[in-house]
Amino acid sequence: MWSAFPGERSELRSFGTAGMADYGVSAGQFVAVIWDQSSPAEALKDLVEKLRTLTGGEGQVSVENISQLLQSAHKESSFDVILSGVIPGSTTLHSTEILAEMARILRPGGCLFLKEPVETAVVNNSKVRTTSKLCSALTLSGLVEVKELLREPLSPEEVQSVQEHLGYQSDSLLSVRITGKKPNFEVGSSSQLKLSIAKKSSPPGTFTLLCFDWPAKIFKKSSGIPAFGVMVPEWVGTASMSGLPCGRPEHSAAQ
């Protein structure tokens, strides 16, 4: 169901076929499009129409204003793809709570694509994050494989939108497109995880850490035991885990 649209700004470019292909949307998928007051109405309608063509009769495209997302009735693991702030001309900022909610309603294996203005300079107490802080926020929300897809200057319309809708002005802003994926399992589920544990012994004073590119927040610092039951030393904190070379079956770290 459509929510009320912002004022139309038809002069802005709309999505082309190439842009749609980047999202990997296919027939039968459930897709959520998140917009805010900075989103041009014509570009939003154009995006949704193209998505409905791709998802077909068995799929579904939901449109949600970001200010209402936390109050929405979406069930956990509802969407295969979530697009937020990607509408040309949008200058959406995503709070920690919004990122966590989008991760919650993504299905395991589902993907989030978002666009957001970022700072390239060091600015104290800035409401606009740097790219690294945005990526960290996505990881802490529970997503994996977080990566930057595109970085480009803001358009004149987007510069004006930042000033009007965010009350922010800076000469060091860029627009970034970032993607993240929900793990193929639900934390706390009864699904059995296949862990590859090396049989060789480790040298004295060495701990073997299993690193599977999972969000660092699932490691419990207080007990030293992750939610899924694999032992790690108590001295390994969230910050320490985030720097490990994930993607390899094991990694040894000296105490």
Secondary structure, 3 states (H helix, E strand, C coil): CCCCCCCCCCCCCCCCHHHHHCCCCCCCCEEEEEECCCCCHHHHHHHHHHHHHHHCCCCEEEEEEHHHHHHCCCCCCCEEEEEECCCCCCCCCCCHHHHHHHHHHEEEEEEEEEEEEEECCCCCCCCCCEHHHHHHHHHHCCCEEEEEEEEECCCHHHHHHHHHHHCCCCCCEEEEEEEEECCCCCCCCCCCCCCCCCCCCCCCCEEEECCCCCCHHHCCCCCCCCCCCCCCCCCCCHHHHHCCCCCCCCEEEEC
